[in-house]
Amino acid sequence: MPPTKPLLHELVAEAGLPEVTSYQELSGHGFDHQVVHATLADSQQVVLRSREESWPVPVGRAQFLTERDLPAPALLGGNEFATLYEYVPGEMLYKLLAENRMTEALWRSVGTAFRRVHAVRFPSGLSGPFGPDSLTLKPIDPVRDLHERIAAAEPRLEANLPFVLPHLPRLHAIIDAHADPLRLATTALLHNDVFPANIIVGADRTTLIDWDWPRVADPAQEVSALDEWMYLAGDTHLPEPFFDAYGPRPPNTSLYRVTGAISWFGRGVFNGWEIDSSLDEARTHQVHGWRDSLVAYLTGLGDRLDEL
């Protein structure tokens, strides 16, 4: 990968923007890229995301998001090793939660952002990834998919949380009982990586950044993932002001919340109780917290199934 500073100046120049006057490298919160925040000669601010491996510039995807006025930063340029985006003012939801500074108004802003994304709808029964330049949809049976996700998690559960296993036949039965709502749910565009560091809450709007893995699926999956992050942050669920702006909770949210926790334990960044040794100290501490919170959630799985 080329050095960050030449990449920054190169992409700014190619975009026809004024020269860089200052820049700052950002770190923390599990960034998977090198991230640089730069100020240009006209006071405009931009963000450079660079990486070691080559990656297609997501021109088609960025155009799709822009044409629909979705809450995403504009793509200004890029090459195989880096992308240049407009800077989005605000603070990470991750930080606001950690410092207990989320207000009802800010939660309504977050709800509005996700309502706008999930308003991009597709026919029931179709799902798939949105790549850098193409959207690939195919028929999918969400009932079979959930059964397979639970089955895939069983080896880790048996090795680390065997007390969960007796509840799984009941969960499979509940999935079958919810077959019609699962199969008839309208699918929508999902950001698909709603880690709170990817949600920038500003004074007048919320923007979702890092659109690396969007896909089309039941929006209940994304709302349940947000619920899960709230639990990992020390709360129990998304607060009501979020739904004041977003609208009613999607019908399948509670079921995806339970199955999502099991699936994540089965394929997360930890292998049972072992944490990835390549993570730095801060990320290791973070992942320990996620794992322990998931274990606490799954310890009460029987009660959670009673609520479905």
Buried (B, 14 or more C-beta within 10 A) or exposed (E): EEEBBEBBBBBBEEEEBEEBEEBEEBEBBBEEBBBBBBBBEEEBBBBBBBBEEEBEBBBBBBEBBEEEEBBBBEBBBBBEBBBBBBBBEBBBBBBBBEEEEBEEEBBBBBBBBBBBBBEBEBEBBBBBBBBBBEBEBEEBBBBEBBBEBBEEBBEBBEEBBEEBEEBBEBBBEBBEEBBEBBBEBBBBBBBBBBBBBBBBBBEEBBBBBBBBEBBBBBBBBBBBBBBBBBBBBEEEBBBEBBBEBBEEBBBBBBBBBBBBBBBBBBEBBBEBEEBEEEBEEEBBEBBBEBBEBBBEBBEEBEEBBEEB
